[in-house]
């Protein structure tokens, strides 16, 4: 059960209503529970929505790769809400069912054969950056063989975003919306 009341669109006004409408437009007509939990303050909500939108948007790093980084962090943090929601988003971005299943398994998945070498490195980076506030020189140097500065910043941002959202979802015990399976 959600620990806080989810703010419904009918309870909003002004800029907050406009943000809810933007989220509905971007998310197929609904506002996810995560965002309704942040609906107490438009500054929080609109900023969080912008961060979340970046993860799924085309940029220098393909959305699938950003989602892999996000899922690696969500898995380490044990956030069911984020794992389920972002597995669905990642599959739309090209994640295979074998890769999705890997994120549900216990143990080390950074060497899982479902991922290619580049993707395994993204998983490793997401896990490492979630466990510690920095990346080792060895991991960073390995990433350099695949990614330039801009791409590295995007991947780090994706993991940082996942860590923010997993903490919000876990602390507030945000429930999955109907239609999303555990």
Buried (B, 14 or more C-beta within 10 A) or exposed (E): EEEBEBBEBEBBEEEBBEBBEBBBEBBEEBBBBBBBBBBBEBEBBBEBBEBBEBBBEEBBBBBBBBBBBBBBBBBBBEBBBBBBBBBBBBBEBEBEEEBBEBBEEEEEBBEBEBBEEEBBBBBBBBBBBBEEEEBEEEBBEBBEEBBEEEBBEBBBBBBBBBBBBBEBBBEBEBBBBEEBEE
